[in-house]
Amino acid sequence: MTDSKSIIEVKDLRVHFGRGDDLVKAVDGVSFSILHGETLALVGESGSGKSISALSLTKLAPRQATYAGGEVMFGGQDMLTLPDADLRKIRGRRISYIFQEPMVSFNPVFTIGWQIEEALTLHRKEVDRKAEVARLLDLVHLPARLTRAFPHEMSGGQLQRCMIAMALACSPELLVADEPTTALDVTVQREILNLLKELSEKVGLSILMITHNLGIVSDLADRVCVMQKGKIVEEGETRQVLDAPQHAYTKQLMAAVPRLRPKK
């Protein structure tokens, strides 16, 4: 059973691709939990298994994936054994995702307002959809007039804010942010990270942040798990991991963070 203080608990998760000599253990015995209102960063280079771990929380990993073992306990249920019909009620409603390419996440032929309304239509039919869209845009610091805008009329930063608004449309308990700032320039990255931190504090949102860059988690994450080759090699409170990394791989990631001046 999930710890009463945890919103989600992952135990010995194993996700494989292929079989026999071609077997790839993309996620190899990963365990972590996220507390209510906490932000956990899952950090590692491309191919380390962090995104597959995040997608596996609601069984959204590619069809070729095999869930070879473990548990994902959420709301007293193991997500890996739930029927698809029950999973669909949780995806987007209780666990929402935002991704790194906001431009390809929106349909180019519909307005932003229409697309956010669609999320409300699926999960919250009882609300005044237009008023709620305006409230959501205000929550991510965008003017209500953008409901009439098409994706190509907006900047990358504005689209990512709209993606966050859409993810929050159903008041989820957990937000999974998979490399949400990769496609943005540095100043916009900071704005999006500040926004996620503000939302975490304002609405008590739990966040799983997926990133390859330890440099962006220092102000946002409460705890950090470092992944390498499908395993978690180091975990701890953010400042502890950043100030005194113990594993050689964590030290390599820290050395790759750009600095304006040499470290004394």
Number of C-alpha atoms within 10 A of each C-alpha: 10 18 14 11 11 17 20 25 21 22 17 17 23 22 24 19 17 12 10 6 6 8 10 16 20 22 28 22 18 21 18 16 19 22 17 18 21 22 25 26 29 28 28 26 15 12 14 20 24 31 23 20 25 20 15 22 23 22 22 14 17 11 8 9 18 17 18 16 16 18 20 26 21 21 15 14 14 19 21 20 12 13 9 13 8 10 17 13 13 18 16 24 22 18 22 23 22 23 19 19 19 23 17 10 14 19 13 13 9 13 19 23 22 17 19 26 22 15 19 22 14 12 15 16 12 8 11 11 20 16 11 15 24 19 17 23 23 13 18 21 14 17 13 17 10 18 20 12 15 19 23 14 12 15 13 19 19 19 21 27 24 29 26 27 24 26 25 27 25 19 18 18 21 27 24 24 23 22 18 23 24 15 17 18 11 10 9 16 18 14 14 20 17 14 18 22 17 16 19 19 13 11 11 14 21 25 29 21 25 24 25 22 18 22 15 16 24 15 12 21 20 18 20 25 23 25 24 20 18 24 22 22 17 18 21 15 13 21 16 13 22 19 10 11 18 14 13 11 16 24 15 11 19 17 11 12 11 10 9 5 6 6 5 3
